[in-house]
């Protein structure tokens, strides 16, 4: 991910440097007058980029640094706009003339080139002067590294949580009891001392959930029951030697400092291990940030010792899983419920003998909803309310501005510190991806696919090696989920997270950071400004624009430099798009007031990469849309569109084309070689040339086809046969290229053709029942996810599916009643299957799991099963060693780990 182009930290410095290098190439060698200036400028920009990356890791830089960084980023955006404009003018003038009028235009174009050369020369000179001026204003950027990491040392507020008296904590009794119970589940009092193992519970949750407080309370309650004990905090950048010295000091009750002979990590680990070898101990390892750190620390704790206990806390789910692999459990800490949230808020605002006044109860509950049970958020907001006049009007103001005033109020610095720790731990590309989520409304469900496409269009993520940009975007999304900075929304039956949301407190934090860095500009009710917002807008988010109010809302702002424009639902007036001539991302999703006339000028937005018209009333695209040579993502789903313009095939950089199944494509799709995702293609209404040409798309990775017959087709047999031949031919060509995901709707006949798709990783069929599993399926050596509908599932079908070596998810739909009892055993296969969904669609059937069957299966869903009764799971479930979740009909049964 190091090659991501645009970031919140460095702006457009990387793409500017790459484009300046392009101007030094042979294509632009006629611009001799500026080549020397370009080389000099490139070296200066490289040094600045390095410094900005280092400063992005500094928590709370001073105001002078912030001002300087913002100026450099602004300059980088302006430089990219200037270079892009120049390159576009050269491309326009380089078009081959055709006819007398065109030759006249070409002659004028040569004059235009001469002007372009002078213009780019002047702009390069001017930009270099600005860069030098900014550099002189902050000459420190070449020598700051020596002390940047030691700035702003403050007390970690989590340390204070360790000393909070138990009587002041709310909602802790139940989770404390649950953890104590888990610590005793693994104890086997009958086993010899040397065979007993330590019990481990890993508490996992996002920052501010109270993990440290909970662990501390369990520690205080239980430590007296053990021969020795220790409580140590690890933190983001652990000093391992100091950590082991602390463990040794607490366990042995003797101080070990740097002057002792046990100074190295191996020596300290050996000393601790020897000391604990025959003792019953209790250790809490708080705030672990990565698996590697835990892998080192755990070596100090003997695995064959009397029933000892270890508690770990972490924000990272993968760390929690790693900690609990050895005789352990993962405990997901829950937010406070409303009752406990009220207790915490009221205890910190009112005196012990004073209840919340009745006129403040409703507004306090609204405030608590925003805090979503996050203890640290409630504590921080209570500090704000404690210094606010206790009137409903004043508390409503606090409610409406929670987080918008975070940086102005010292009482919430503790919470900001917690969030800052998580934020500054992110690599630059993840910081950028997280900050970008500030464009979404609070409590909004954020669709994963749409979010990733926007990241791609903004150049936060680019394609690398054999991985598409989208696949790398999924990795970023999953990493943010793992770090607890975003929360999963919809999770489908296959365990895939389809959407997410951002906790309100975290959203407030990233909004403040985004505005501070002029990364996002938010306009419209109820968004409030934080501090001094730049008048030069880079990424604009508009909400609630009323008729006649769009001009007033943007008065005083420079919109010609906007790179990203988002208008959310509720827009009553669509501002003119002509003034956004440098826009790269245009998202008009669900703007009900958007009409065809509003998008006529889109063809002049030459830098546009992303266009989302989903959920609008658009019925026609401009005929000249093919002029948008930079367009990469086009979403036209849920519109009134029925046909794409012929010029769409000129969109040579388009990688994602998303339409409804009733949209007709023009001939010539083979020219669109950049296409990676194409959905949803209705085969019956497409010209045959289009269907034959599909197979020539060498970069296509994701294809969705609808083969439902067209009722308007007057010559069904001949045309249908020709189309069927075309689509089979194209699929087989795609199969030997690199297609990875194929969805087929209403395609029963197609699935019975001899297809060849060896690169396929995901095959989904809908309304496409077939008599049996086709033999060509056995050739899908890379298939990981299969959803297939079979009229009557037989043992032979299971043998074909079980032999697929890479299959992880199988959704098997048995459409009619099976006449035989189905048996799955080790001989059938399914050696790596993780999820099995068996849906006996109309009739129940018999299914039995034998010894050795599905050894890796974790989730089993049985929609209809004859042998399953209300109180019986006797169908060989004991032969599934890794199974932890069973769903029978509509009921989930979670199997506890023994």
C-alpha positions, 0 to 999 in steps of 0.5 A, a space after each residue: 500500500 506504500 504506493 498509494 498516490 494521494 493521502 491526507 498527509 502529503 496531498 498530491 505531492 506523489 502524483 505531482 512528482 510522477 507527472 513532472 517526471 512525465 513532462 521530462 519524457 520524450 513526449 514533452 521534450 519540446 518544452 525545453 525551457 522548463 525542464 531544468 526548473 522541473 528537475 529542481 522542483 521535483 527534488 524539492 518536492 521529494 524532500 517535502 513529501 518525506 517531511 510531511 510523512 514524518 510529521 503525520 506520525 506526530 501527535 498534536 503538532 504545533 500551529 506553525 507546523 500545521 499551517 506549513 503542512 496545509 500550505 504545502 498540501 494546497 500547493 500540491 493540489 494546485 500544481 496537479 490541477 495546473 499540470 492536468 489542465 496542460 496535459 488535457 490541452 495538449 491531448 485536445 490539440 493532438 487529435 488528428 484533423 479530418 476535413 477542411 474545418 478540422 484542418 483550420 482548427 488544427 492550425 489554430 491548435 498549433 497556436 494553442 500549443 505555443 500558448 500552452 508551452 508559455 503558460 506551463 513555463 510561467 506556471 512552473 516558474 510561479 509554483 517554484 517561487 511559491 514552494 521556495 517561499 514556503 520552504 524558507 518560511 519553515 526551513 526546519 523540515 530538513 532537520 526536524 526528525 531528531 526531536 519530532 518523536 519526543 514532542 508533547 509527552 503527556 500522561 496517558 489517561 488510561 493509566 488514570 483508569 487503573 486507579 478509579 475506585 470500584 464504587 464509582 464504576 457502573 455496569 462492571 459487575 456483570 462483565 466482571 463475573 463473566 470473565 471470572 467465570 471464563 477464567 475458571 472454566 478451563 481449570 481441571 482440579 483433578 489433573 496433576 499440577 504439572 499438566 494444568 495450563 494457564 487460563 487466558 481471557 482476552 478482552 477486546 473492544 475499541 478505545 474508550 470501552 473500559 477494557 483497562 478498568 474491567 481488567 483492573 477490577 478483575 485483577 483486584 478481586 482475584 490477585 489475592 488467590 494467587 501466589 504472585 501477580 502482575 499488571 503491566 501496560 504494553 502500549 503502542 510502542 512498547 519498550 520490551 526490556 522495560 516491560 519484562 523488568 516491570 513483570 519481574 519487579 511485580 512478580 518477585 517484589 524486587 526492583 530490576 533496573 538497567 544496572 542489574 545482570 538481567 538486562 537483555 530480553 532473553 535473560 529476563 524471559 528466562 528469569 521470569 520463566 524459572 521463577 513461575 515454573 512451580 507457582 500459581 500466578 495471575 498476570 494482566 497484560 494490558 493494551 497489546 497492539 500487535 501479534 508480534 508483541 504478544 508472541 514475545 511477551 507470552 514466552 515469559 509465562 510457562 505453559 505447563 504450570 499449575 492453574 494460573 490465569 492471564 488476562 489480555 486487553 487489546 483493540 485488535 481482534 486478530 491480537 485477541 484471537 492470537 492471545 486466546 489460541 492457547 487454552 483461552 477465550 475472547 471476551 468482546 466487551 459490550 457498551 453500557 446499556 442506557 440504565 448504566 449510561 445514565 448512572 455514569 452521566 448523572 454521577 459525574 454531573 450531579 451531587 450524590 443526593 441529587 437526581 437529574 431534573 425532569 426537564 433535562 431527562 430527555 435531552 440527557 438521553 439524546 446525548 447518551 444515545 450519541 455516546 452509544 454506551 462508550 464509557 470514555 465518551 460519557 465521561 468526557 461529555 459529562 465533564 463538558 455538561 458539568 461546566 454548562 448551565 443546567 438548562 434545557 436550551 444549553 444542553 440541547 446546544 451541547 447535544 447538537 455540537 457534541 464533537 464539533 467543539 472537541 478541540 476547544 474544550 479541555 474537558 474532553 482532552 482525555 477522550 481525544 488522546 484515546 482516539 489520537 492513539 488509535 489514529 496516529 498508529 495508522 499507516 498514512 494510507 489508512 489515516 487517509 481512508 479513515 478521514 475520508 469517512 467523515 463525509 458520511 452522516 452520523 449513524 449512516 450505514 456505509 456501503 462497503 463497495 461504494 466506499 472502496 470505489 470512492 477511495 480508488 477514485 480519490 487515488 488513496 488506493 491503486 492497483 498493485 501487482 495481480 491485485 486489483 485496486 478494489 481487492 486492496 481496498 477490501 484489505 484496508 476496509 478489513 484492517 479498519 474493522 479489525 482496529 475497531 475504528 469502524 463497526 460492522 453493519 450488515 453481515 450476510 449469511 456468508 460472514 461477509 461484512 457488506 456495510 459499516 458505520 462509524 461510532 459518533 465519537 470517532 466520527 466527530 474526531 475524524 471530522 475535526 481532523 479533516 477540517 483542520 487539514 482542509 481535507 473535507 469541507 462540510 456545508 449544510 445543517 446541522 454541520 458546524 464549522 471548527 476553527 478557521 476553515 480554508 476558503 479554498 475547497 478541495 472536497 465538498 460535502 453538501 447537505 440540505 441545500 434549499 431552493 435559492 440557497 446554494 449560492 448563499 451557502 458557498 459564498 466566499 468559498 473557492 470552488 474551482 479547485 474542488 476535487 470531490 463533490 458529494 450531494 446527499 439526499 435532501 438537496 432541493 437545489 442542484 448547483 451548477 456543475 460548470 464551476 467544478 471544472 477540476 472535480 475528480 469525484 462526483 457523487 449525486 446518489 439519491 438526489 431526487 431533484 437531479 434531472 437530465 438537464 443537470 448532467 448535460 455539462 458533465 462532459 466538460 469535467 475532463 478530470 472526472 474519475 468517479 460518477 455516481 448517479 445511482 438512485 436518481 431520475 436520470 433517463 439519458 446520459 449526454 451523447 458526448 460522455 465518451 469525452 470523459 477520458 479519465 472516467 474510471 467508475 460509473 454507477 447508473 443503478 436504480 435510474 430510469 436509463 434504458 440505453 447507453 450512448 454509443 460514445 461510452 465505448 470511448 471511456 478507455 479507463 473505465 474499470 467499473 460499469 454498474 447498470 440495471 439489467 434493463 440497460 442496452 449496451 452499444 457495440 464495440 465494448 472490446 475497446 473498453 480494455 480497462 473494465 474490471 467489473 461489469 454488472 448487470 448485463 441482460 443478455 437477451 437485449 444486447 446486440 450479438 456483437 456485444 456478447 461476442 466481444 465480452 470475451 475480449 475484455 482481458 482485465 475483467 474480474 467480476 461479471 454479472 449476467 441476467 439470462 432471462 428471456 426477452 418477451 419482446 423478442 420476435 425470433 426467439 429460437 434463432 436469436 437466442 441460440 446465437 446469443 447463447 453461443 456468443 456468451 458461452 464463447 466469451 465466458 470460456 475466453 474470460 475463463 482462461 484470462 483472469 475472471 474471478 467472480 461470476 454471478 448468473 441469474 436465470 441461467 439454467 441452460 447456460 450452466 449446462 453448457 461445457 464451460 471452462 472457467 479455471 481462474 474462477 474464485 466465486 460462482 453465484 447462481 440465482 433462479 438457475 436450477 439444474 438437474 445435477 452439478 455439471 461435470 465442468 465444475 470439477 475443473 474449478 480448482 480455484 473456486 472458494 465460494 459457490 452458490 448452486 441450485 440443483 433440482 435433486 441433490 444426489 451423492 454424486 453431486 456431493 462427491 464433485 463438490 467435495 473434490 474442489 480443493 479450494 472451496 471455503 463456502 458452499 450454499 447448496 440449494 436442493 429444489 425438490 425432494 431427494 430420494 436418497 439419504 445424503 452422507 458426507 464423510 472424509 472420503 467425500 472431501 470438503 477438507 477446507 470448507 468453513 461455511 456450509 448452507 444446505 437449503 432443502 427448498 421445498 421438502 425436508 431431506 436426510 443428511 448425515 455427517 460421518 467421521 472425518 467429514 468437513 474437518 474445518 467447518 465452523 458454521 452450519 446452516 440447515 434450512 430444512 432437515 427431516 432428522 432435526 427435531 426441536 430437541 435433537 441434533 443427532 445427525 453426526 454433528 459430533 463429527 464436525 470438530 471445528 463447528 461453533 455455530 449451527 442454524 436450524 431453520 431460523 434459530 441459531 445455536 452457538 456451540 461453546 468451546 469445550 
